[in-house]
Amino acid sequence: MAKISFYGSWIDVKSLNKKDKKNYVTSMVFFFLGALAWGFHLAGGETGFLSANNEGDPNTGILFTFARLAVIVCGTIAITFYTKFVKTQDELFKRYHDYVLSWGSLGFVFLGIGISLAAPYFDFQPSYYEFFLAFAIGTMIGGARFHKEYLK
């Protein structure tokens, strides 16, 4: 079973059996490859990050098309292997998983509301990535709270 470490924000890969380690590491490799392809897509500039939108022509070249397809394929593979990994874990890990994702959702909603309410006063137009950052902050808070409530 997975050992939750680093104050609720990490999984100790050494604690996994061979099959779980294979599924977990495979999922993380494909998440990383998808993230690299997503970064290449963002370098195209038409999606905007931190309220910066490129008004130029969209990049629809073969490399950008390949990168966008790679995001979808890598993400699908990563999710498949991660789902296999989670199914074999104990109830504590599944509770951790759900707890962290729930807190991520709360971060998305409440920090996202704060961002969107403050945006007009700072001439700022939030995009998907700012709201994803709010989700990530929520997951970190959730991991720390889970550690404090269930693992200490």
PAVO-137541 format. One line per field, with one value per residue (C-alpha): x, y, z negated; residue in three letters; residue number from 1. Coordinates in nm, 4 decimals. Layout:
residues N
xx <- (X, ...) $
yy <- (Y, ...) $
zz <- (Z, ...) $
rest <- (ALA, ...) $
nr <- (NUM, ...) $
This chain:
residues 152
xx <- (0.0000, 0.1093, 0.2693, 0.1651, 0.4570, 0.5943, 0.3130, 0.0400, 0.1664, 0.3758, 0.3615, 0.6644, 0.7203, 0.9503, 0.6508, 0.4702, 0.4741, 0.6069, 0.2721, 0.1598, 0.4984, 0.4774, 0.1279, 0.2131, 0.5451, 0.3972, 0.1130, 0.3537, 0.5813, 0.2853, 0.1536, 0.5001, 0.5199, 0.1717, 0.2779, 0.5787, 0.3536, 0.1101, 0.3983, 0.4856, 0.1208, 0.1295, 0.4433, 0.2231, 0.0748, -0.2925, -0.4202, -0.2965, -0.1409, -0.1627, -0.4014, -0.1614, -0.3361, -0.1612, -0.3625, -0.1520, -0.2342, -0.2969, -0.0245, -0.1788, 0.1417, 0.2158, 0.4332, 0.1595, -0.1020, 0.1231, 0.1774, -0.1962, -0.2641, 0.0184, -0.1505, -0.4695, -0.2982, -0.0535, -0.3295, -0.5501, -0.2685, -0.1719, -0.5281, -0.5689, -0.2592, -0.3369, -0.6867, -0.5355, -0.3024, -0.5767, -0.8007, -0.5400, -0.4841, -0.6313, -0.9176, -0.6840, -0.5204, -0.8563, -0.9816, -0.6644, -0.7165, -1.0788, -0.9987, -0.7228, -0.9337, -1.2265, -1.0042, -0.8753, -1.2334, -1.2904, -0.9760, -1.0994, -1.4380, -1.3424, -1.0023, -1.1433, -1.4333, -1.1847, -0.9735, -1.2726, -1.4175, -1.0859, -0.9967, -1.1879, -1.0037, -0.6618, -0.7402, -0.6829, -0.8696, -0.8188, -0.7798, -0.7978, -0.4456, -0.5130, -0.8118, -0.5994, -0.3472, -0.6334, -0.7141, -0.3482, -0.3354, -0.6528, -0.4983, -0.1911, -0.4128, -0.6129, -0.3001, -0.1734, -0.5121, -0.5392, -0.1920, -0.2827, -0.6195, -0.5455, -0.1710, -0.0185) $
yy <- (0.0000, 0.3537, 0.5431, 0.9076, 1.1335, 1.4878, 1.6310, 1.4794, 1.5885, 1.2943, 0.9171, 0.7141, 0.5084, 0.2688, 0.1579, 0.0183, -0.3412, -0.4166, -0.3979, -0.0790, 0.0836, 0.0007, 0.1503, 0.4593, 0.5348, 0.4728, 0.7139, 0.9811, 0.9428, 0.9915, 1.2848, 1.4420, 1.3771, 1.5234, 1.8253, 1.8792, 1.8634, 2.1017, 2.3421, 2.3328, 2.4072, 2.7025, 2.8295, 2.8752, 3.1673, 3.1711, 3.0288, 3.2968, 3.2590, 3.5007, 3.7171, 3.7489, 3.6685, 3.6612, 3.8353, 3.6829, 3.4036, 3.0657, 2.8075, 2.5180, 2.3698, 1.9978, 2.0252, 2.2035, 1.9556, 1.6682, 1.8312, 1.8776, 1.5153, 1.4068, 1.5907, 1.3905, 1.0538, 1.0909, 1.2124, 0.9152, 0.6666, 0.8382, 0.8343, 0.4672, 0.3583, 0.5884, 0.4399, 0.0899, 0.2069, 0.3611, 0.0532, -0.1623, 0.0749, 0.0513, 0.2614, 0.5117, 0.5987, 0.6172, 0.8512, 1.0609, 1.0692, 1.1826, 1.4293, 1.5988, 1.6225, 1.7622, 2.0316, 2.1032, 2.1600, 2.3914, 2.5830, 2.6092, 2.7415, 2.9751, 3.0996, 3.1162, 3.3284, 3.5557, 3.5855, 3.6627, 3.9168, 4.1005, 4.0859, 4.3989, 4.6126, 4.5067, 4.5060, 4.1318, 3.8660, 3.5231, 3.2266, 2.8515, 2.8426, 3.0817, 2.8711, 2.5559, 2.7225, 2.7784, 2.4051, 2.3151, 2.5369, 2.3687, 2.0226, 2.1261, 2.2543, 1.9294, 1.7141, 1.9074, 1.8884, 1.5146, 1.4616, 1.6631, 1.4915, 1.1282, 1.0593, 1.2405) $
zz <- (0.0000, 0.0702, -0.2154, -0.2207, -0.3098, -0.2911, -0.5021, -0.2860, 0.0534, 0.1697, 0.2089, 0.1063, 0.4218, 0.2333, 0.0264, 0.3327, 0.4517, 0.7999, 0.9843, 0.8076, 0.8639, 1.2367, 1.2659, 1.0610, 1.2306, 1.5768, 1.5022, 1.3751, 1.6812, 1.9145, 1.7090, 1.7417, 2.1179, 2.1587, 1.9535, 2.1810, 2.4868, 2.3148, 2.2498, 2.6191, 2.6979, 2.4571, 2.6285, 2.9338, 2.7464, 2.8400, 2.5110, 2.2725, 1.9296, 1.6379, 1.8402, 2.1331, 2.4592, 2.7922, 3.0619, 3.3414, 3.5810, 3.4169, 3.4595, 3.6486, 3.7870, 3.7766, 3.4630, 3.2692, 3.3921, 3.2844, 2.9426, 2.8907, 2.9835, 2.7525, 2.4629, 2.5195, 2.5752, 2.2852, 2.0548, 2.1436, 2.0828, 1.7564, 1.6262, 1.7208, 1.5275, 1.2328, 1.2080, 1.2012, 0.9252, 0.7088, 0.7381, 0.5612, 0.2688, -0.0813, -0.2160, -0.3834, -0.0516, 0.1250, -0.1483, -0.1061, 0.2704, 0.2400, -0.0396, 0.1585, 0.4742, 0.2747, 0.1292, 0.4786, 0.5881, 0.2928, 0.3873, 0.7447, 0.6338, 0.3485, 0.4660, 0.8182, 0.6957, 0.5194, 0.8339, 1.0532, 0.8064, 0.7709, 1.1417, 1.2547, 1.0004, 1.1288, 1.5027, 1.5010, 1.6965, 1.5397, 1.7707, 1.7210, 1.5799, 1.2933, 1.1915, 1.2183, 0.9878, 0.7410, 0.7678, 0.7034, 0.3949, 0.2692, 0.3140, 0.1144, -0.1648, -0.1498, -0.1706, -0.4708, -0.6453, -0.5765, -0.7219, -1.0303, -1.0838, -0.9900, -0.9777, -1.2764) $
rest <- (MET, ALA, LYS, ILE, SER, PHE, TYR, GLY, SER, TRP, ILE, ASP, VAL, LYS, SER, LEU, ASN, LYS, LYS, ASP, LYS, LYS, ASN, TYR, VAL, THR, SER, MET, VAL, PHE, PHE, PHE, LEU, GLY, ALA, LEU, ALA, TRP, GLY, PHE, HIS, LEU, ALA, GLY, GLY, GLU, THR, GLY, PHE, LEU, SER, ALA, ASN, ASN, GLU, GLY, ASP, PRO, ASN, THR, GLY, ILE, LEU, PHE, THR, PHE, ALA, ARG, LEU, ALA, VAL, ILE, VAL, CYS, GLY, THR, ILE, ALA, ILE, THR, PHE, TYR, THR, LYS, PHE, VAL, LYS, THR, GLN, ASP, GLU, LEU, PHE, LYS, ARG, TYR, HIS, ASP, TYR, VAL, LEU, SER, TRP, GLY, SER, LEU, GLY, PHE, VAL, PHE, LEU, GLY, ILE, GLY, ILE, SER, LEU, ALA, ALA, PRO, TYR, PHE, ASP, PHE, GLN, PRO, SER, TYR, TYR, GLU, PHE, PHE, LEU, ALA, PHE, ALA, ILE, GLY, THR, MET, ILE, GLY, GLY, ALA, ARG, PHE, HIS, LYS, GLU, TYR, LEU, LYS) $
nr <- (1, 2, 3, 4, 5, 6, 7, 8, 9, 10, 11, 12, 13, 14, 15, 16, 17, 18, 19, 20, 21, 22, 23, 24, 25, 26, 27, 28, 29, 30, 31, 32, 33, 34, 35, 36, 37, 38, 39, 40, 41, 42, 43, 44, 45, 46, 47, 48, 49, 50, 51, 52, 53, 54, 55, 56, 57, 58, 59, 60, 61, 62, 63, 64, 65, 66, 67, 68, 69, 70, 71, 72, 73, 74, 75, 76, 77, 78, 79, 80, 81, 82, 83, 84, 85, 86, 87, 88, 89, 90, 91, 92, 93, 94, 95, 96, 97, 98, 99, 100, 101, 102, 103, 104, 105, 106, 107, 108, 109, 110, 111, 112, 113, 114, 115, 116, 117, 118, 119, 120, 121, 122, 123, 124, 125, 126, 127, 128, 129, 130, 131, 132, 133, 134, 135, 136, 137, 138, 139, 140, 141, 142, 143, 144, 145, 146, 147, 148, 149, 150, 151, 152) $
